[in-house]
Amino acid sequence: MRVLLVYNDYKQRGGEAVAFENERDLLLAKGHAVRTYMRSNDETDSMGQLAVATRMIWSQQDYRAIRTAIREHNADIVHVHNFFLMISPAVYYAAAAEHVPVVQTMHNYRLLCPSATFFRDGKVCEDCMGKFAPYPGVVHACYRDNRKISGAVAAMLTTHRMLGTWNRYVTRYIALTPFTRDKYIEGGLPAERVVIKPNFLSEDPGYQYEPQDYALFVGRLSHEKGVATLMDAWKQDDPGLSLKIAGDGPLMDELRTKAEGTRVEFLGSQPRENVYKLMKHARMLLFPSIWYECLPYTILEAFAIGTPIVVSKIGSIGTMIRHNDTGLHAEPGDPASWSRTIRDIQGDSAGLQRISRSARTEFEQTYATEASYQRMIEIYEDALGKRTVTATR
């Protein structure tokens, strides 16, 4: 199969770049003819606000370049991982002009929310959900804390809703989880075009759960990650084991102060190999986010290693984890719920081992390389009209 992959990189590297690179490398390894078309938002540094705003809505330059790339590569399919901001939705029209189907992976909530996160002022916000023009995102300056540029994002979304771009020019949307699929459909995308395929780990760290007497948090120390909930849990009602925190971020000093006198250890940012060692020996991984995560790689890594996970019962992470099967749920932002959940399971070695095995099975069936590849080919063939896939699998 001949695939043109399209990706617009952000100024700060994140999970979307990893997902794009993983899928590119996997397709190449499987013998497919792959060409990439890439732009970067670093290019906006030399552009004025008006030029940036115009570019968001339509890039004639990229429209022409993508048409050329499709013809030169003789592409069977165009797979867009991100068009925002430089490439613009012109990519869809370029593919349509060349009569090539488009698959779009939805790594965030950009088509439904100007900030792409459904998170504002420290809590989940769906004020723009279902609104033809997402004006609350402009009022609250949700993109880059800038009302003018937020207005440009809202104008892009509104313009392409008016043109019918989202409903007419994308053959298949890929949602990463059932929760995100439901959100996209609630926001107006046609249900029959939205299928599910999660991201995957490019390398399997191996099943190696050997628990010691500590819980582990891995991630950025920022408000939406809910780490303060863990500090309060250990401060108010110690759940019975120590807590290691691997990560850094803007809340580091505040969290250190809050954790004084508790069994909480701050390790700072750690290389991946150290994180895997920490996961291997953690009695459980804690994931207390208070926003709609899409699909965190940390959870996939814990699944692969077999480390039981406690997650907030919210958004995608709440649906990725089946309570008391592949992990456990606690209430988001509720320290008492987290203390109780951790205490109830931390001494149950048989229960933890059962969850560990179930988590590893979930990884092998859903998030491993081969499972992801087979699902991707099914979706490509579906977009090409060669088969019909189950949207919710």
LOVEXPA-737952 format. One record per residue: x, y, z of N, C-alpha, C, O, CB in turn. Coordinates in pm, whole numbers, plus 50000, padded with zeros to 5 digits. Glycine has a CB too. Layout:
residues N
XYZXYZXYZXYZXYZ/...
end
This chain:
residues 393
500854988150000500005000050000500895012550000501935012850065499045000050123/500475022649927501245035049917500545045750001499415049749971501385039649768/501225050250106500615058850207501355072250213502585072650221500625052050345/500595083150209501155096350238500755100150380499575102050408500675107150134/501735101350469501485105350607501685120450619502685125850572502425097750706/500735127250681500775141750695500795145250843499955140750921499555148450625/501795153250881501915156851023502435171051038503465174650981502835146951097/501715178851116502115192451152502615192051296501835189651389500925202751136/503915194351315504505193251448504225205651530504105216751477506015190951437/504105203851662503915214951753505265220651795506315215151765503115210451876/505205231851865506445237851914507085229452024508305229052037506185251951965/506255222752103506765213952207506425199552172505265196252146506185217752346/507425191152170507235177152133506365170052238506525172252358508595170052118/505465161652192504595154352283504255140652229504915135552139503335162252310/503205134852286502805121352249502355119852106502485109052048501725116852338/501825130652045501375129851906502545127051813502425119151719500665142751865/503685133551839504865131151756505325116751769505725110551669505995140751796/505275111251890505665097351911504745088051834505205078651769505645093852061/503425090551841502455082151771502685082451620502655072151554501035086651804/502905094451567503155095951424504405088151383504375080851284503315110851389/505485089751456506735083051422506605067851435507145060451353507875088051512/505905063351539505705048951557504965042851439505345032351388504945046251685/503895049551395503105043951285503865044751153503785035551071501765051451273/504605055551133505445056451013506445045051008506575038250906506175070051008/507155042951119508205032751121507615018751106508215010151043508995033751251/506445016551164505815003451154505395000451010505624989450959504595002651247/504785010250944504385008250804505595005450716505544996850628503635020450753/506675012650739507895010250662508444996250689508854989150596508965020850696/508434992250815508964979050851508134967850789508654957050762508994977451003/506854970450767505964960450707505994960850554505264953450489504544962650755/506844969350498507044969150354506174978450273506144977450151506844955850306/505444987550340504604996850266505435008550213506465012150270503445002150356/504985014350104505645026150047505105038450118503945042050100505425027049892/505935044850198505475055850283506235068550247507465068650235505675052450434/505485079250229506085092550213505475101550320504285100250352505835098450067/506275110550375505765119650478505745133950426506635138250353506595118750605/504715141150468504625155550441504515162250577503545159850650503405159250347/505495170650612505555176350746505765191450742506475196750656506675169750827/505135198150838505405212250867505545213551018505245204251092504265221550810/505995225351063506175227551207505615241151245505735250751169507665226551246/505015241851361504515254651411505635264051454505375275651485503585252351527/506865259251455508005268351476508045278951366508585289851385509335260451480/507485275551250507485284751137506665297351165506845307551099506945277851013/505775296651261504935308351292505725319351361505245330651370503755304251378/506915316251411507705326251482508035338251395508225349351445508995320151534/508105336051266508435346951174507205352751105507325360351009509425342151070/506005348951154504765353351091504005362851185504075361451307503885341151055/503295372351127502425380951205501135373851241500815363451184502125393851129/500385379651335499145373251381498125371751269497425361551262498535381151494/498025381651181497055380751071497435369250977496565361850932496995394050992/498725367950948499165357050861498905343450925498505334050857500655358550829/499125342451055498875329951126497385326651123496995315251096499365330851273/496545336751149495095334651150494595330051014493765321051005494375347551192/495105336250908494705332450773495165318350741494445310450680495255342350670/496385315350782496965302150753496155290950819495995280250761498415301650801/495655293450940494865283351009493675278750926493355266850922494375288751143/493045288150859491815285050786492125278350653491455268650615491005297750762/493145283350583493445277750451494885280950413495295292550415492465283050344/495635270650378496985272450326497025267950181497075256050152498025264550412/497005277550091497075274249949498415267649916498475258849830496885286849864/499465272049983500785266049961500765251149988501275243249909501835272950048/500185247250102500155233050137499155225450052499365213650023499825231350283/498075231750012497115225449921497835220949794497705209549751495955235149886/498605230149734499315226749611500395216249636500545206849558499945239349550/501145217849746502245208649774501745194449802502375184749761503065213749893/500625193349871500095180049903499535173449778499695161349760498995180950012/498905180949692498455175249564499645169749486499575158849429497705185849480/500715177349484501925172749415502485160149479502865150749410502985183649414/502525160049612503055148349683502215135949656502765125049639503095151049834/500915137449651500025126049623500325120449484500425108349466498535130249633/500455129449386500715124849249502095118449237502235107749177500585136549151/503105124849294504455119549284504605105949352505315097149303505445129349344/503925104349464503995091749539503005081349488503085069649523503745094349687/502075085949403500995077249357500275070949477500035058949481501535066149263/499955079549574499415074949703498045068449688497195073149613499315086649800/497865057449760496555051049769495685057849873494465058349861496705036149802/496355063049977495615068650090496435079750154497665079250155495265057550194/495745089850208496395100450285495985098850431494795098850463496015114750230/496965097450517496695095950661497215108350731498415110650739497365082950719/496275116450782496605128950850496665126551000495695121751060495575140150815/497805129851060497915128951206497655142551271497165143251384499305123851245/497985153251202497695166651252497835176751138498805176251063498655170351370/496865185751126496945196251024497185210051084497405219651011495685196450941/497125211051217497095223951286498505228151326499145220651400496185223351409/498995238751286498315250451235498705253651091497905259251016498605262251323/499945250051054500485254550926499795248150806499525255050707501955251550921/499515235250813498995228150696497555231950667497175233850551499105213150717/496755233050773495345237150764494475225950706495005216150654495215249750677/493145227350714492255217350655492325216650503491625208550442490845220150697/493155224950441493345223950296493825210050256493625205950142494345234550248/494465202750349494935189350319493795180450272493995172250182495615183250440/492625181850331491505173350294491045176050151490705166950076490345175350392/491035188850115490595192649981491625188349877491265184749765490365207849974/492885188649914493925183949822493735169149791493845165049675495315186449881/493465161249895493235146949874491995144549789491995135949701493095139750007/490925152249816489695150649738489935154049591489405147349503488585159649795/490725164349566491005168249427491765157349353491655156149231491795181349424/492535149449427493295138549366492575125149379493115114649343494675137549429/491335125449430490485113549441491125102649527491095090849494490185107949302/491725106949639492365097849732491675098849868491465109949916493895100949746/491295087749930490625088250060491545093250171492765091850163490085074550097/490925099150274491655104850387491275097550516490095095550545491375119950401/492295093650591492115088850728492725099250820493855103750798492775074550749/491985103150923492455113351018492485107551158491445103851212491545125951013/493675106751219493765102751359493535114851447494165125251429495135096251391/492625113451543492265124251633493035122651763492605115351853490725124651658/494175129451772495025128251890494575137452004495045136152117496465131351854/493675146751975493185156052076491755160052040491125153551957494105168552088/491245170652101489855174752079489765187551996488845195552015489145176652212/490725189551905490835202151832489555205951757489195217751754491985201451734/488855196351698487675199751619486475203551705485465208251653487305188051532/486595201651836485475204251926485765215352026484835220852086485115191752000/487035218752046487445227752154488645235852106489645229952066487775219952284/488585249152110489715257252063491035253952130492085254952066489415271652083/491025250052257492275246452323492655231952300493775227852331492175249152472/491715224052246491915209852215491975200952338492335189252328493175208052136/491615206352457491795198752581490515196752664490485187952750492795205652665/489475204552639488295204452727488695207052872488175200752964487555190852716/489625216352893490085219153028490365234053041491115239752962491355210853064/489735240453142489915254853162489735258253309488875252653377488915262953076/490555267353358490485272153497490505260653597489785260853697489225280453516/491335250553570491525239753665490475229053667490465220753758491625245353796/489585228953567488555218553565488105215853421488385223553330487345222653652/487405204653405486865201153274485885211753229485045216353307486185187253278/485995215653103485105225753045484615220852910485425217552822485825239553032/483295220452892482705216752764481815227952711480835225352641481885203852779/482165240352743481325251752703481175252952552480165258052504481905264452758/482165248452476482105249652331481475237452263481195237752143483485251852275/481255226752339480695214652282479295217352224478435222752293480625203452389/479105213752100477795215052037477475228751983476415230751922476765211252133/478365238352004478135251851951478725253051812479885249551790478745262752045/477915257951717478395259151579479615268251573480595265251505477285264651487/479555279351646480695288351660481175287451805480425291151895480325303151620/482385282651830482845280551968483295293552034484465295152070483995270551969/482345302852050482695316152101483165316152247483955324952282481495325252088/482725306752335483275307252471484805305952474485465311652560482655296152556/485355298452379486805297052373487495310152340488655312252376487175286652272/486785318952269487325332252239487215341252361488155348252397486595338552118/486055340952424485825349152544486855346152651487365355252717484405346752599/487175333452668488105329252774489555328252725490435323952799487665315952831/489805332152600491165331952543491815318252565492925317352618492035342952607/491125307852523491545294252556492795289552481493495280752530490435284852529/493075295252366494275291152293495395301052318495295312752281493985289852141/496465296152380497655304152412497345316352498498105325952501498325308552284/496205315852569495815326952657495775340152580496125350752632496785327952776/495335339252454495325350852364493965351352295493625342252219496495350152260/493205361952322491855362652268491845363752115490975358052049491115374452329/492805370952058492835372651913493145359451842492465355751746493875383151874/494145352551889494505340051823493475329151854493265320151773495915335551867/492835329951971491715320752001490575323251904489895313951860491235322452147/490365336051871489345339451772489655333651636488755329551563489215354451761/490955333151602491345327251474491065312251472490595306951371492825329851447/491345305351584491035290951591489525288851578489085279951505491555284951725/488745297051649487295295851641486805298551499485875292051452486615305451739/487435308151431487045311251293487345299351201486565296351111487785323851243/488475292651223488815280851144487785269951163487305263951067490205275651182/487435267351289486455256951317485095260351258484435251651200486325254751468/484675272751272483365276851223483315276651070482345271951011483015290851274/484365281651008484415281850861484265267850803483515265750709485725288150813/484985258550860484955245050803483715237150845483365227350780486205237450844/483065241450950481735235850976480745240850872479925233250822481245239651118/480835253650839479965259250736480195252550601479245249950527480185274350724/481445249650569481775243350442481485228250441481475221950335483245245650410/481235222650558480995208250566482255199950555482195188050523480045204150459/483395206250581484685199350565484765186550647485125176050596485815208550602/484425187650775484615176250866483725164450826484125152950843484295180451011/482545167250773481605156550741481735151350598481295140250567480195161350763/482345159350509482365155550367483725150750317483785142650225481935167250285/484805155550377486115153450315487045144150391488195142350351486785166450297/486575138250499487375128350573486665114950563485505113650602487595132550723/487375105150510486755092050488486555084450618485485078950643487595083750392/487595084150702487505077650832488275085750936489415089950913488045063150825/487635087851049488305093651165488715082251258487955072751279487385103851239/489915083151312490375073351411490345079751549491075089251575491805068051377/489505074351635489495078151776490385068351852490465056651816488025078351835/491035073151957491975064652029491285055652133491825045252169493005073052096/490115059852179489385052252282487885053452258487455062352184489755057152425/487085044852321485635046252310485135059752361484195065452306484945035052386/485765064952467485335077852521485525088852419484625096852397486115081052649/486715089352356486935100152259486015098452139485535108352084488415100352214/485765086252098484805084151987483445089952022482835096951941484665068951954/482975087152142481665092352183481665107652184480675113852146481295087052323/482775113752227482855128352230482805134252089482095144052065484145132852300/483535128251997483535133451860482145132451797481705141451726484555125851775/481475121451824480125119651770479165129651834478345135751766479615105151792/479275131351965478465141452034478715155251976477805163551969478785141452185/479945157851933480295170751875479905172351730480095183151673481745172951888/479345161851668478795163451534479435155451424478965155951310478875177251497/480505147751453481075139551348480175127651320479555122351412482495134851387/480085123251193479195112051159479685098951221480825094851200479095110451007/478815092451298479195080551374479765069651285480685062551324478005075151451/479215068251163479665057351076481085059351024481675050150967478715056050960/481625071351043482985073850995484025073751107485225075051079483035087050923/483605072251231484535072951343484805058951396483905052551450483985082151456/486035054251381486435040951426487475042351537487995053251561487005032551308/487755031351603488675031651717489935023651685489875012151643487995025951844/491065030151706492365023151703493315030551797493705041851769492965022651557/493685024351908494575031152002496005032051948496375025251853494575023952136/496785040552011498215040751987498835027852041498175019952108498875053252052/500115025752010500785013552054502195016952099502705027752072500805003051941/502825007452169504225008852206505085002852096504854991552053504515001952343/506075010352051506945005251945507874994351996508314985851919507765016551885/508184994552126509014984252186508344979052313507904986752398510424989752218/508264966152323507654959652439508704958152550509674950952532507064945752400/508514964952665509484963652773509464950052841510374946752916509244974252876/508424942152814508334928752869507574928053001507604937453080509704923252888/506904916953022506144914853145507114911653258507814901553253505094903253127/507154920253361508154918553467507734925153597508464933253653509504924153421/506564921853645506034927753768506654920953890506374909253917504494926553772/507494928253962508154923354083507984933954192508914941654218509684920354057/506804934554255506434945954340507234947054469507534937254536504994945154374/507554959554500508114963254630507114972454701505984974154655509514970154614/507534978354811506584985454898506505000354865506755008854951506984983655044/506145003554739505895017554705504935018654588504845009654504507225024854672/504225029754584503405033354468504205043354385505145049454435502005039354512/503815044954260504585053254167503675062454087502615058354039505395044454072/504095074954075503485084253979504545088053878505675091253915502895097054050/504195087753749505105091853642504395102253557503305099653505505565079653556/504995113953542504375123953455504745138153491505555140653581502895122453460/504135147253419504385161453438503685166253565502545162553592503915169553315/504375174453642503805179653766503065192653735503575203653758504915181953874/501875191053683501025202353648499615199553698499275188253732501015204953494/498815209953703497515208953772496625198053715496035190253790496795222253764/496535197253582495605187953521495955173353549495105164553535495545190253373/497195170753588497615157053615497145152153752497265140253782499115155953606/496625161053835496005156953960496955152454070496525145854164495065146153933/498245155854059499215151154157498915156754296499215150254396500635155154115/498335168654302498005174454433497035165454510497065165254633497395188354415/496185158154439495265148854505496055138154581495675134354692494325142154401/497145133354521497965123354589498655129254712498755122554815499015117654493/499125141754702499755148054818498755148954934499085146055049500275162254782/497535152954901496505154055005496165140355063495935139055183495235160554949/496145130054976495855116555025496915111955125496575106655231495765106554908/498185114155092499255109855183499325118655308499735114055415500605110055111/498925131255293498985140555407497835137855504498025138155626498935155155358/496655135455451495455134555535495195120355586494685118555697494265139255457/495555110355503495195096655539496135086955469495745080655370493705093555502/497365085755519498395077555455497825063855418497345056555506499625075955549/497875060255288497255047655245498065035255274497625024255240496995048255101/499235036555337499925024655384501185020655311501725009855338499015013655379/501685028955221502955026255155503555039455108502865049655106502775016355035/504805039255070505445051655027505065054654881504535046154810506985050555042/505355067054840505045071554705506275077654642506885086754699503875081754707/506655072754525507745078554448507145086354330506245081454262508735067554398/507645098454308507145106954201508285109554102509275115954135506575120354256/508105104353980509095106153873508555116253774507625113253698509425092553803/509125128153774508655138553683508995152253737509445153753851507165137353661/508775162053654509045175853692507945184453631507145179753550510465180553645/507925197153670506915206053615506695218153703507365219753804505625198753596/505755226553665505575239453733505125238353878505275247853954504595247553658/504575226853917504075225554055505085218954148504755215854262502795217554056/506295216654102507265209254183507435215254322507305208154422508615209054112/507735228054332507985234354462506755233754551506845230754670508425248954444/505585236654492504345236354570504055222354623503635220754738503165241154483/504275212254540504005198554582505005193854688504635186654781504055189154462/506255197954675507255194454777506855200054914506955193255016508645199854737/506395212454913505965218655038504775211255097504715208655218505615233455015/503815207855010502615201055057502935187155111502235182155200501595200054944/503975180855058504305167055096505215165955217505565154855258504945160154981/505605177155275506495176655392505875168355504504705169955538506805190955442/506685159555560506205151155669505515138555623505005131055706505295158855755/505485135955493504835123755441505875114455380507045117955368503765127455334/505425102655344506325092855281506285094555128506015084955055505925078355321/506555106655083506565109754940507975113754901508585122354965505545120954905/508485107654795509845110354748509795115754605509195109554517510725097554754/510405127254582510445133354449511755129554380512835132454431510295148854459/511645123054265512815118154193513225127154078514315125554022512545104254142/512375136654042512655144953926512445137153797511995125653799514075150253932/512765143453684512625136653555513605124953548514735125853595512875146553437/513145113953490513945101853480513975096953335512985098153263513395090953574/515125091453292515165085353159514245073353151513895067453253516585081353122/513855069653030512865059053011513285046053077512455039253137512635056752863/514565042353067515005029753126514825029653277514515019253335516465026953091/515015041253342514795042053487513305041253520512925035153620515385055053543/512485047353436511045046653458510575032153451509755027853532510285055253353/511085024653355510705010553344511125002653469510374994153516511335004253218/512315005553521512754998753644511845002253761511474993653841514205002553677/511485015053770510575019253877509215012553864508635008153964510415034553875/508695011653740507405004953718507474990253755506554984853816506975006453573/508564983853718508734969553745508584966353893508034955953930510104964753695/509074975353978509084972554122507994980054199507844978154320510424976154180/507234988454132506144995654201505004986054230504634977754147505635007554115/504454987254349503284979054380502114982854290501294974454253502894980454528/502064995754257501015000454165501425013854108502195021254169499635001554238/500905016953990501085029953927499835038153953498715033153940501365028553776/500015050853989498875059654016498755069953905499745076153865499035066654155/497545071753855497305081053744496075089553778494965086353736497095073353607/496285100453854495155107953912494665119953829494135129453887495525112854046/494815119753698494455131153614493015135653638492145127653671494635127753467/492795148653621491455154353641490915160253511489945167753513491485165053751/491555156853397491055161653268490895149853174491235138553209492005172353207/490365152453054490085141952957491355138052880491535142152766488995146652859/492225130452943493365124952871492855117352748491755111752750494235115552963/493655117252641493255109452523493745095052533492925085852537493795116052396/495065092952536495585079552554497035080552599497945081252516495465071152422/497275080752730498635082852782499535070652763499145059352793498575086452930/500725073052712501675062052692502075055652824502415043752827502915066952620/502055063252932502435057553062501555045653099502025035853157502345068253172/500265046553066499365035353095499705023253009499665011953057497895039553073/500045025552882500425014452795501685007552848501784995252844500645019352651/502625015452896503865009752950503585001353074504164990653091504865020852983/502705006253160502354998653280501624985753242501874975253302501485007053374/500714986453145500054974353096501094964153051501024952353086499094977852979/502064968752972503054959652916503874952953025504124940953020503974967052819/504304960553123505124955253232504284946953329504784937753394505814966753308/502994950153336502104943053426501914949853559501434943653654502624929353448/502274962753568502094970153692500624974153707500104981153620503004982653695/499944970053814498544974053832498434989353839499304996153894497964967653961/497354994553785497175008953774495905013153847494865006653837497125013453626/496005024253922494835030953976494675043953899495605052053895494965033454132/493515046053839493285058053758492055065653809491195060053876493115054453609/492015078353776490795086153799489695080953708489935078053590491035101353774/488515079753761487375075153682486835087053602485805092953635486255069053773/487575090353495487215101853414487755099953272488885095553254487755114953476/486965103253173487425103453036487965090152987487525079453030488455113753020/488945090852896489505078852834490165069652934490045057452922490495082752729/490865075253032491565066453125490585058153207490895046953248492475074453218/489405063653231488385056153302487835044653220487415034453275487255065353341/487855046153085487365035353000488475025552963488195013852934486745041052874/489715030052963490835020952934490995010453043491384999053017492135028752917/490695014453166490855005553282489494999853320488565007353348491495013153402/489394986653321488184980153372488394977653522489324970653561487874966653294/487514983353603487704983153748487784968853802486944960353773486574990653816/488814966653880489074953753945489354942653844489244930853876487884949854032/489734946653722490114936953620491494940653565492484934153595489054936253505/491544951253483492844955953432493424967153517494494972453486492704960653287/492744970753623493204981353713492094985153809491144977653830493694993653634/492214997053866491245001553965490885016153938491685023753883491784999854108/489685019953978489225033853966489215040654102488945034454204487825034353902/489515053654100489295062354216488635075154164488715078154045490635065554293/487995082454252487285094554209488275105854183489135108454267486245098754314/488155112654070489095123554039489015134754142487935139454176488825129053900/490185139054190490245150354283489795147454424489635156754503489445161354230/489575134954458489055131154590490125123354668490275111354647487755122654575/490885130054758491955123254830491485111254910492185101154918492635132954921/490305112154970489795101055051489555088754966489865077555007488495105055122/489015090754847488785079454755490105072954715490195060754708488025084254629/491115081054689492425075554651493055068054767493585057154747493355086754604/493015073654887493565066555003492855053255025493505043055049493445075255130/491555053355016490765041255040491065030554934491275018854968489255044455040/491105034554807491335025054699492725018754710492875006654694491185031854563/493725027054737495105022054749495235012754870495845002154860496105033754760/494655016754982494755008755104494074995155086494594984955130494125016355223/492924995255021492154982855005492894972354921492714960454943490814985954940/493714976754826494354967154735495824964854766496374954554726494204971854594/496484974254836497944973454845498444961254922499574956754900498474985754911/497644955855010498034943855084497524930955024497804920155076497564944755225/496774931754916496174919954853497074915054740496864918454624494734923154798/498074907254774499054902754675498414894654564498754896154447500144894654741/497464885854600496804877554498495994886254403495984883954282495904867054565/495304896254460494504905254376495374913454282495034915454165493674914554462/496514918154333497434925854249498014917254138498164922054025498554931754334/498354904854168498894895954065497844892953958498154891953840499404882954128/496594891354000495514888853904495344900853811495224899153689494184885753977/495344912853867495234924953786496444926353694496304930453579495104937453875/497614923053744498834923853665498734915153540499044919753429500044919553748/498304902753556498184893653441497134898653342497324897753221497824879453488/496034903753394494964908853308495434921053229495084922753113493714912353390/496224929653295496754941553228497684937553114497634943453005497484950553328/498534927653138499444923053033498674917352914499024919852799500424912653088/497634909752942496804904352834496164915452754496094914752631495714895152891/495694925852824495094937452756496124943952664495794947952552494574947652858/497354945152711498404950852626498604942552500498644947952390499724951852703/498734929552516499024920952401497884921152298498134920552178499264906652447/496664922052345495524921352255495174934752190494564935152084494334916352329/495584945852255495104958952209496214968852176496074976452081494224964952313/497294968952252498274979652241499654975052191500574983252183498434986152374/499804962352159501064957452105501174960751957500174963951892501204942352129/502364959951904502634964051766501784956551664501164962751578504094961851733/501754943451674501054935551571499554938051574498914938851469501334920751590/498984939151694497554941851704497214955351642496214956751572497104941551851/498064965251666497824978551611497964978451459497174984751388498804988651672/498964971351409499164970851263497964964551193497494969751092500444963051229/497494953551245496354946851182495124955951180494384956251081496024933851256/494914963251289493784972351295493944983651194492984987551128493624978051437/495164988951181495404999751088495114995450944494475002750869496835004651100/495584983750907495344978950771493854976950747493364979950638496104965650745/493134972050846491674970850833491044984350802490174985450716491064964850961/491494994650874490925008050855491295013650718490445019650651491415017550966/492535011750677492935016250543492095009450436491605016050344494435013350520/491914996450447491144989150347489684993350349489024993850245491254974150370/489184996450468487825001650480487705015050408486745017250335487425003150629/488665023950429488645037050363488745035750212488195043950139489785045750415/489435025450166489565022950022488375015349964488325012749844490835015249994/487405011850051486215004850005486404990049987485584983549921485755010749878/487474984450044487754970350025487164961550135487084949450120489234968150018/486764967650244486134960050353485404969850442485574982050430487184951750435/484594964550532483904972850632484394968450768484324956550801482354971650620/484874977750848485374974350981484344977851086483454986151064486694981651010/484464971451200483614974851315484124987551381485274988051423483564963151417/483274997751389483735010751438484195010351582485125017351619482645020851424/483545002151663483765002851808484684991951861484814990351982482455001951879/485324984551774486174973651822487364978851900488174970851948486664965251708/
end
